[in-house]
Amino acid sequence: MEALQKTCLVFTIIGAVVWGLIGLFNFNLVTWIFGDTIIPRIIYTIVGICGLINIGILFNHIEQ
């Protein structure tokens, strides 16, 4: 489970960087790389799921 959470944490950090680029420069890196296809939607879905999985990291640290 720890490997899954670390992998999800990496995806979440990458997602945060992408959102930072959108917020600061109005530049969507994912759409720039993959174009206007279904792939960006899949990537955003994966990042969202990884963010939900990372909630487990938060609760693990609160319990300890």
C-alpha positions as CSV (number, residue, x, y, z in Angstrom):
1,M,0.0,0.0,0.0
2,E,2.9,2.3,0.7
3,A,4.2,2.0,-2.9
4,L,0.7,2.9,-4.2
5,Q,0.5,6.0,-2.0
6,K,4.0,7.2,-3.0
7,T,3.1,6.7,-6.7
8,C,-0.1,8.6,-6.2
9,L,1.8,11.3,-4.3
10,V,4.0,11.8,-7.4
11,F,1.0,12.1,-9.7
12,T,-0.6,14.6,-7.3
13,I,2.6,16.7,-7.2
14,I,2.8,16.7,-11.0
15,G,-0.9,17.7,-11.1
16,A,-0.2,20.6,-8.7
17,V,2.6,21.8,-11.0
18,V,0.2,21.7,-14.0
19,W,-2.5,23.6,-12.1
20,G,0.2,26.1,-11.0
21,L,1.1,26.7,-14.7
22,I,-2.6,27.1,-15.5
23,G,-3.1,29.6,-12.7
24,L,0.1,31.6,-13.2
25,F,0.5,31.6,-16.9
26,N,-2.8,30.3,-18.4
27,F,-0.7,27.5,-19.9
28,N,-2.1,24.0,-19.9
29,L,0.9,21.7,-20.3
30,V,-1.1,18.5,-20.6
31,T,-3.2,19.9,-23.5
32,W,-0.1,21.3,-25.1
33,I,1.7,17.9,-25.0
34,F,-1.3,15.7,-26.0
35,G,-3.5,18.1,-27.9
36,D,-7.3,18.2,-27.7
37,T,-7.9,14.5,-27.4
38,I,-9.2,12.1,-24.8
39,I,-5.8,11.7,-23.2
40,P,-5.8,14.9,-21.1
41,R,-9.2,13.9,-19.7
42,I,-7.8,10.5,-18.7
43,I,-4.7,12.1,-17.1
44,Y,-6.8,14.5,-15.1
45,T,-9.0,11.6,-13.9
46,I,-5.9,9.6,-12.8
47,V,-4.6,12.7,-10.9
48,G,-8.0,13.2,-9.3
49,I,-8.1,9.5,-8.1
50,C,-4.6,9.8,-6.8
51,G,-5.5,12.9,-4.9
52,L,-8.3,10.9,-3.2
53,I,-6.0,8.1,-2.4
54,N,-3.6,10.6,-0.8
55,I,-6.3,11.4,1.7
56,G,-5.2,8.2,3.4
57,I,-1.7,9.7,3.9
58,L,-3.3,12.6,5.8
59,F,-5.3,10.4,8.1
60,N,-2.4,8.0,8.7
61,H,-0.4,11.0,10.1
62,I,-3.3,12.2,12.2
63,E,-3.8,8.8,13.9
64,Q,-0.1,8.4,14.8
